[in-house]
Amino acid sequence: MPFIAIIPEKRGSKKTWQSAPRWLAKGMRKAEQKNIHQWVLDGATIATMAGGKTPYGLVEQAALAMDGERIAWVGAATELPVSYAGWHRKTLPGGLITPALIDCHTHIIYGGDRASEWEMRLLGTSYEDISRAGGGIRSTVAATRAASEDELVTSARRRLDDLIAEGLGTIEIKSGYGLDTQNECKMLRAARALGRDSGVRVRTSFLGAHALPAEYEGRSDAYIDLVVEEMLPAVAEQNLADYCDGFCENIAFSVSQMRTVLEKAKSLGLSLRLHAEQLSNQHGAQMAAELGALSCDHLEYVDEAGVKAMADAGTTAVLLPGAFYFLGESKKPPIAMLRDHGVSMALASDCNPGSSPLTSLLLTMNMGCTLFGLTPEEALAGTTRAAAAALGLGAHLGTLEVGKTADFAYWDVDHPGHLAYPLGANPHRGQIRTGQWVT
């Protein structure tokens, strides 16, 4: 059953924002004792992110009614129907409610780190040169293979906690650092365990076609055969993944190879995603969109044919400014072209040890604005509505609308544009996840 915290109604009282977690817990206990599951919250501004004529879907002096895990009504408090008069009501001390944030592209489970490679890049060695010399993804593969499942969960939990502290409610987690059946499955089991342990909604992507392992040097077709004939069936049989992803790039796998992988995954009932056009234009986005991919990610070098294919298929563009920044890239994704063709643009941390050791969606939003030229509204939509679409979850998450899951974050700001503006600030003050307050 859902719980609502008792939030202080006066900011100047002893019951301050800083002590909110204690009052949240007190409210949860009281709600449990009274068996309350129908609530009306008012007193805050709500950014529904539902689209339409009003920026951010903004409702000032709003009210939101919850019935268990679902949103029953949302709108101006003055327009709340009388049928909700008997529901338990709580007035919040101002602030902002938005959909809970969604990180739709991460590699958050891995062994070791690659700080030394970062130093090499600062001295002028390129990411491609490091990868071709056996570093990059391969070095993380060695550390991940050596780690136990419990060790992977423990190290990833620290990174996940950083994201949760900034309003995260849902995260996608990829494999791709095992590169054999046993270790890819180990990573995916760790991702599922991380969801159970943290309470965050976790969706998993099988990324066996991430890089060529050392034991298959010079035999990329043979490795793709292993992915298709052994890894994918094992992952599907154990129900370890929701999606299949891959790295279509000149330092990874060709369009033809990735088509083989994605077609096999589709036949096994997995949804499709693809790392495409990050370092060069391999036309992977067009291929993936034609197969019905939910998203194509990175896209710095995508051309108009790829963008048109994505628009026609309803494929979401997932933009990853953390990797762009960390690798010192200069080629930006074609934002204007994506806008012109009506392609939905998501933002994600791309949290990984080599090219984006980023564990802040708020900073990701700022980078999306300052580096790629997104508006603050596009940045928030990119971590809510568009991110949900990239995961195929748009029917349930990403906006605050009647019938959707009651997943939302509570912020100590007056306007949603303030979320992408500051560097290093964290105004997150609490979250309702599937109808329950969490802190």
C-alpha positions as CSV (number, residue, x, y, z in Angstrom):
1,M,0.0,0.0,0.0
2,P,1.2,3.6,-0.6
3,F,2.6,5.9,2.0
4,I,2.9,9.6,2.1
5,A,5.3,11.4,4.3
6,I,4.3,14.2,6.7
7,I,6.2,17.1,5.2
8,P,6.6,20.3,7.2
9,E,4.2,23.0,6.1
10,K,6.4,26.0,7.2
11,R,9.9,26.2,6.0
12,G,10.9,28.4,8.9
13,S,9.8,25.9,11.5
14,K,12.0,23.3,13.1
15,K,10.6,20.7,10.7
16,T,12.9,21.9,7.9
17,W,13.7,20.5,4.5
18,Q,16.9,19.0,5.9
19,S,15.0,16.9,8.4
20,A,12.5,15.7,5.8
21,P,13.6,12.1,5.8
22,R,12.7,11.7,9.5
23,W,9.3,13.1,8.9
24,L,8.9,11.0,5.8
25,A,9.5,7.9,7.9
26,K,7.0,9.1,10.5
27,G,4.4,9.7,7.9
28,M,4.9,6.2,6.5
29,R,4.4,4.6,9.9
30,K,1.2,6.6,10.5
31,A,-0.1,5.8,7.0
32,E,0.5,2.1,7.6
33,Q,-1.3,2.1,10.9
34,K,-4.3,3.8,9.3
35,N,-4.3,1.7,6.2
36,I,-4.5,4.8,4.0
37,H,-4.1,4.2,0.2
38,Q,-6.0,7.2,-1.3
39,W,-4.2,10.5,-1.1
40,V,-4.4,14.0,-2.4
41,L,-1.2,16.2,-2.4
42,D,-1.4,19.9,-3.0
43,G,0.7,23.0,-2.3
44,A,3.4,22.4,-4.9
45,T,3.9,23.2,-8.5
46,I,3.7,20.1,-10.8
47,A,5.6,19.7,-14.0
48,T,3.6,16.9,-15.6
49,M,5.9,16.7,-18.7
50,A,2.9,15.6,-20.6
51,G,3.5,17.9,-23.6
52,G,1.0,20.2,-25.1
53,K,0.8,24.0,-25.2
54,T,2.1,24.7,-21.6
55,P,5.9,24.4,-21.2
56,Y,6.8,21.5,-19.0
57,G,3.1,20.7,-18.7
58,L,3.3,23.1,-15.7
59,V,0.5,23.4,-13.2
60,E,1.0,25.9,-10.4
61,Q,-0.8,25.5,-7.1
62,A,-1.5,22.0,-8.2
63,A,-3.1,18.9,-6.7
64,L,-2.3,15.3,-7.5
65,A,-4.5,12.4,-6.3
66,M,-3.1,8.9,-5.9
67,D,-5.0,5.6,-5.6
68,G,-2.5,3.0,-4.6
69,E,0.2,2.8,-7.2
70,R,-1.6,4.9,-9.8
71,I,-2.3,8.5,-10.4
72,A,-6.0,9.2,-10.2
73,W,-6.1,12.9,-11.0
74,V,-3.8,15.8,-11.6
75,G,-4.5,19.5,-12.2
76,A,-5.1,22.8,-10.5
77,A,-6.1,22.4,-6.8
78,T,-9.0,24.7,-7.4
79,E,-10.4,22.3,-9.9
80,L,-10.1,19.2,-7.8
81,P,-13.4,17.2,-8.2
82,V,-15.5,16.9,-5.1
83,S,-15.3,13.1,-5.4
84,Y,-11.8,13.4,-3.9
85,A,-13.0,15.4,-0.9
86,G,-12.9,12.4,1.4
87,W,-9.4,11.3,0.5
88,H,-6.5,11.9,2.9
89,R,-5.0,15.3,2.0
90,K,-1.5,16.7,2.6
91,T,-0.4,20.2,1.8
92,L,3.3,20.4,0.8
93,P,5.4,23.5,1.6
94,G,5.8,24.7,-1.9
95,G,8.4,23.2,-4.1
96,L,8.2,21.2,-7.4
97,I,7.0,17.7,-8.3
98,T,8.2,16.1,-11.5
99,P,8.2,12.6,-12.9
100,A,10.9,10.5,-11.2
101,L,14.1,10.7,-13.4
102,I,15.0,7.8,-15.7
103,D,18.5,6.9,-16.7
104,C,17.9,5.0,-20.0
105,H,21.6,4.2,-20.9
106,T,24.1,3.0,-18.4
107,H,27.0,0.5,-18.0
108,I,26.9,0.9,-14.3
109,I,28.0,-2.7,-13.5
110,Y,31.7,-3.3,-14.1
111,G,34.9,-4.3,-12.4
112,G,37.9,-2.1,-11.8
113,D,38.3,1.4,-13.3
114,R,40.2,3.1,-16.1
115,A,41.6,6.2,-14.5
116,S,45.0,5.5,-16.0
117,E,43.6,5.5,-19.5
118,W,42.0,8.9,-18.8
119,E,45.4,10.2,-18.0
120,M,46.7,8.8,-21.3
121,R,44.0,10.6,-23.2
122,L,44.9,13.8,-21.5
123,L,48.4,13.3,-22.8
124,G,47.2,12.9,-26.3
125,T,46.4,9.2,-26.9
126,S,43.1,8.7,-28.7
127,Y,40.3,6.5,-27.4
128,E,40.6,4.4,-30.6
129,D,44.3,3.9,-30.1
130,I,43.8,2.8,-26.5
131,S,41.1,0.3,-27.7
132,R,43.2,-1.1,-30.5
133,A,46.2,-1.6,-28.1
134,G,44.1,-3.8,-25.8
135,G,42.9,-1.2,-23.4
136,G,39.5,0.4,-23.3
137,I,36.7,-2.1,-23.0
138,R,39.0,-5.1,-22.9
139,S,40.7,-3.9,-19.7
140,T,37.3,-3.6,-18.1
141,V,36.4,-7.1,-19.4
142,A,39.4,-8.6,-17.6
143,A,38.4,-6.9,-14.3
144,T,34.7,-7.8,-14.6
145,R,35.5,-11.5,-15.4
146,A,37.6,-11.6,-12.2
147,A,34.9,-10.1,-10.0
148,S,32.2,-12.2,-8.3
149,E,28.5,-11.4,-8.8
150,D,28.3,-10.0,-5.3
151,E,31.3,-7.8,-5.8
152,L,29.8,-6.4,-9.0
153,V,26.5,-5.6,-7.1
154,T,28.4,-4.0,-4.2
155,S,30.5,-1.7,-6.4
156,A,27.6,-0.7,-8.6
157,R,25.4,0.1,-5.7
158,R,27.6,3.0,-4.7
159,R,27.2,4.5,-8.2
160,L,23.5,3.8,-8.2
161,D,23.0,5.5,-4.8
162,D,24.4,8.7,-6.4
163,L,21.8,8.6,-9.0
164,I,19.0,7.7,-6.6
165,A,19.9,10.7,-4.4
166,E,19.1,12.9,-7.4
167,G,15.5,11.6,-8.0
168,L,16.2,8.5,-10.0
169,G,13.3,6.0,-10.2
170,T,14.2,3.8,-13.1
171,I,17.5,2.8,-14.7
172,E,18.6,0.7,-17.6
173,I,21.8,-1.4,-17.1
174,K,23.8,-3.1,-19.8
175,S,26.0,-6.1,-19.8
176,G,28.9,-6.1,-22.3
177,Y,32.0,-6.4,-20.1
178,G,31.8,-10.2,-19.8
179,L,32.0,-11.1,-23.5
180,D,31.4,-14.8,-22.9
181,T,28.2,-16.6,-21.9
182,Q,29.1,-17.1,-18.3
183,N,30.2,-13.6,-17.5
184,E,27.5,-11.8,-19.6
185,C,24.9,-13.8,-17.6
186,K,26.7,-13.0,-14.4
187,M,26.5,-9.2,-15.2
188,L,22.8,-9.4,-16.0
189,R,22.0,-11.4,-12.8
190,A,23.9,-8.7,-10.9
191,A,21.8,-6.0,-12.5
192,R,18.6,-7.8,-11.5
193,A,19.9,-8.2,-8.0
194,L,20.8,-4.5,-7.9
195,G,17.1,-3.7,-8.6
196,R,15.9,-6.0,-5.9
197,D,18.4,-4.6,-3.3
198,S,17.8,-0.9,-4.1
199,G,14.1,-0.9,-4.8
200,V,14.8,1.0,-8.1
201,R,13.1,-0.2,-11.2
202,V,15.8,-1.9,-13.3
203,R,15.6,-2.8,-17.0
204,T,18.5,-4.8,-18.5
205,S,20.2,-4.9,-21.9
206,F,22.2,-7.7,-23.2
207,L,25.3,-6.1,-24.9
208,G,27.4,-9.1,-25.8
209,A,28.3,-7.4,-29.1
210,H,30.1,-4.7,-27.3
211,A,33.7,-5.4,-28.2
212,L,35.8,-8.3,-29.6
213,P,37.3,-10.2,-26.7
214,A,41.1,-10.9,-26.9
215,E,40.5,-14.7,-27.5
216,Y,38.7,-13.9,-30.7
217,E,41.2,-11.4,-32.1
218,G,40.9,-11.4,-35.9
219,R,37.8,-13.6,-35.8
220,S,34.9,-11.2,-35.4
221,D,32.5,-13.3,-37.4
222,A,33.2,-16.3,-35.2
223,Y,32.5,-14.2,-32.1
224,I,29.2,-12.9,-33.6
225,D,28.3,-16.6,-34.2
226,L,28.9,-17.2,-30.4
227,V,26.7,-14.2,-29.5
228,V,23.9,-15.4,-31.8
229,E,24.0,-19.2,-31.3
230,E,24.9,-19.4,-27.6
231,M,24.8,-16.2,-25.6
232,L,21.4,-14.8,-26.8
233,P,19.6,-18.1,-26.4
234,A,21.0,-18.5,-22.9
235,V,20.1,-15.0,-21.9
236,A,16.5,-15.4,-23.3
237,E,16.0,-18.8,-21.7
238,Q,17.0,-17.4,-18.2
239,N,14.9,-14.2,-18.8
240,L,17.9,-12.0,-17.9
241,A,17.4,-9.2,-20.4
242,D,14.7,-6.9,-21.6
243,Y,16.6,-5.6,-24.6
244,C,19.4,-6.4,-26.9
245,D,22.0,-3.8,-27.7
246,G,25.3,-3.6,-29.6
247,F,28.1,-1.4,-30.6
248,C,28.0,-0.6,-34.4
249,E,31.3,1.2,-35.1
250,N,34.5,0.9,-37.0
251,I,36.3,-0.3,-33.8
252,A,33.5,-2.7,-32.9
253,F,31.0,-4.5,-35.3
254,S,29.7,-3.8,-38.7
255,V,26.2,-3.1,-39.8
256,S,25.9,-6.6,-41.3
257,Q,27.1,-8.2,-38.1
258,M,24.8,-6.1,-35.9
259,R,21.8,-6.9,-38.1
260,T,22.5,-10.6,-37.5
261,V,22.5,-10.0,-33.8
262,L,19.5,-7.8,-33.7
263,E,17.4,-10.1,-35.9
264,K,18.2,-13.0,-33.7
265,A,17.3,-11.0,-30.6
266,K,14.0,-9.9,-32.1
267,S,13.1,-13.5,-32.9
268,L,13.7,-14.3,-29.2
269,G,11.3,-11.6,-28.1
270,L,13.9,-9.0,-26.9
271,S,13.4,-5.3,-27.7
272,L,16.1,-3.7,-29.7
273,R,18.6,-0.8,-29.1
274,L,21.9,0.2,-30.7
275,H,25.0,2.2,-30.0
276,A,25.3,4.0,-33.4
277,E,27.2,6.7,-35.1
278,Q,29.3,7.7,-32.2
279,L,32.7,7.9,-33.8
280,S,31.8,7.6,-37.5
281,N,28.8,7.1,-39.7
282,Q,28.3,3.3,-40.2
283,H,24.6,3.7,-41.0
284,G,23.7,1.6,-38.0
285,A,20.9,3.9,-36.9
286,Q,19.1,3.4,-40.2
287,M,19.4,-0.3,-40.0
288,A,18.3,-0.5,-36.4
289,A,15.3,1.8,-37.0
290,E,14.2,-0.4,-39.9
291,L,14.2,-3.3,-37.5
292,G,12.0,-1.4,-35.1
293,A,14.6,-0.4,-32.5
294,L,13.3,1.5,-29.4
295,S,16.4,3.7,-29.5
296,C,19.6,4.5,-31.2
297,D,22.2,6.0,-28.9
298,H,25.1,8.5,-29.2
299,L,24.4,9.6,-32.9
300,E,27.1,12.3,-33.2
301,Y,27.7,11.2,-36.9
302,V,24.2,10.2,-37.9
303,D,23.1,11.5,-41.3
304,E,19.7,12.6,-42.5
305,A,18.8,9.2,-43.9
306,G,19.4,7.7,-40.4
307,V,17.3,10.5,-38.8
308,K,14.5,10.0,-41.2
309,A,14.5,6.3,-40.6
310,M,14.3,6.9,-36.9
311,A,11.5,9.4,-37.3
312,D,9.5,6.9,-39.5
313,A,10.0,4.1,-36.9
314,G,9.3,6.2,-33.8
315,T,12.9,5.4,-32.6
316,T,14.1,7.6,-29.8
317,A,17.5,9.3,-30.0
318,V,19.4,8.8,-26.8
319,L,22.0,11.6,-26.4
320,L,25.0,11.0,-24.1
321,P,26.8,14.3,-23.4
322,G,28.9,12.7,-20.6
323,A,30.9,10.7,-23.1
324,F,31.1,13.6,-25.5
325,Y,32.6,15.7,-22.7
326,F,34.9,13.1,-21.2
327,L,36.3,12.0,-24.5
328,G,36.9,15.7,-25.6
329,E,34.9,15.2,-28.8
330,S,33.9,18.1,-31.1
331,K,31.3,16.6,-33.4
332,K,27.9,17.2,-31.8
333,P,24.7,15.2,-32.5
334,P,22.6,17.0,-35.2
335,I,20.1,18.5,-32.7
336,A,18.4,20.7,-35.2
337,M,17.9,17.9,-37.7
338,L,16.5,15.6,-35.0
339,R,14.0,18.4,-34.0
340,D,13.0,19.1,-37.6
341,H,12.1,15.4,-38.1
342,G,10.3,15.2,-34.8
343,V,12.6,12.5,-33.3
344,S,12.2,12.3,-29.6
345,M,15.5,13.1,-27.7
346,A,16.4,11.3,-24.5
347,L,19.4,12.1,-22.3
348,A,21.3,9.5,-20.2
349,S,24.4,9.4,-18.1
350,D,26.1,6.5,-20.1
351,C,27.8,5.8,-16.7
352,N,30.8,3.6,-17.5
353,P,34.5,3.4,-16.5
354,G,36.1,4.4,-19.7
355,S,34.2,7.2,-21.5
356,S,31.6,8.6,-19.0
357,P,32.2,7.9,-15.3
358,L,29.1,10.1,-14.6
359,T,26.6,9.4,-11.9
360,S,24.5,12.6,-12.0
361,L,21.4,13.0,-14.2
362,L,21.2,16.7,-13.1
363,L,24.7,17.3,-14.5
364,T,23.7,15.3,-17.6
365,M,20.8,17.7,-18.1
366,N,23.1,20.7,-17.8
367,M,25.6,19.2,-20.2
368,G,22.7,18.5,-22.7
369,C,21.9,22.2,-22.6
370,T,25.4,23.7,-22.5
371,L,27.2,21.2,-24.9
372,F,24.4,20.2,-27.3
373,G,22.1,23.2,-27.2
374,L,19.0,21.5,-25.7
375,T,16.5,23.7,-23.9
376,P,16.0,23.1,-20.2
377,E,12.5,21.7,-21.0
378,E,14.0,19.3,-23.6
379,A,16.6,18.2,-21.0
380,L,14.0,17.4,-18.4
381,A,11.8,15.7,-21.0
382,G,15.0,13.8,-22.0
383,T,15.3,12.3,-18.5
384,T,11.6,11.6,-18.1
385,R,9.2,11.3,-21.0
386,A,11.7,10.6,-23.8
387,A,13.7,8.3,-21.5
388,A,10.6,6.2,-20.8
389,A,10.0,6.0,-24.5
390,A,13.5,4.8,-25.1
391,L,12.8,1.9,-22.8
392,G,9.4,1.1,-24.1
393,L,7.8,2.3,-20.8
394,G,6.0,5.4,-22.0
395,A,2.6,3.9,-21.3
396,H,3.4,3.8,-17.6
397,L,6.2,6.2,-16.8
398,G,7.8,9.5,-17.7
399,T,4.8,11.8,-17.3
400,L,2.3,12.6,-14.5
401,E,-1.0,11.6,-16.1
402,V,-4.1,9.8,-15.0
403,G,-3.6,6.0,-15.0
404,K,0.2,6.1,-15.0
405,T,2.4,4.8,-12.2
406,A,2.8,7.2,-9.2
407,D,6.6,7.7,-9.7
408,F,7.6,11.2,-9.0
409,A,10.3,13.3,-7.4
410,Y,9.9,16.2,-5.0
411,W,12.3,19.2,-5.4
412,D,13.2,22.3,-3.4
413,V,12.9,24.6,-6.4
414,D,10.1,26.7,-7.7
415,H,10.5,26.1,-11.5
416,P,11.6,23.0,-13.4
417,G,14.2,25.1,-15.4
418,H,16.2,25.3,-12.1
419,L,17.0,21.6,-12.3
420,A,19.3,21.9,-15.3
421,Y,20.8,25.2,-14.3
422,P,23.2,24.8,-11.3
423,L,26.4,22.8,-11.3
424,G,26.8,20.6,-8.2
425,A,23.6,21.5,-6.5
426,N,21.0,18.8,-5.5
427,P,17.6,20.1,-4.6
428,H,16.0,16.7,-4.5
429,R,14.0,16.2,-1.2
430,G,12.1,13.0,-1.6
431,Q,10.5,10.6,-4.0
432,I,7.3,8.6,-4.4
433,R,8.1,5.3,-6.2
434,T,5.1,3.2,-7.2
435,G,3.0,5.1,-4.7
436,Q,5.4,4.9,-1.7
437,W,7.6,7.6,-0.3
438,V,11.3,6.7,-0.4
439,T,14.3,8.8,0.7
